Amino acid sequence: MNISQVLSSAMQYLFAAVARIFSPSDDAYPMVGVQPFDGDPYEGSQWME
């Protein structure tokens, strides 16, 4: 391999990494948000005394 091929492959590797970092996320998580608490604390709890 000559030096130009090595530099070319190194630049492609770096540009692919930068493109992945700054591209929109490809996560497939559901959009659920924060779930509210709608209950009462346990009365036998000694933590809140």
Secondary structure as GFF3:
##gff-version 3
##sequence-region A 1 49
A	DSSP	alpha_helix	3	22	.	.	.	ID=ss1
###
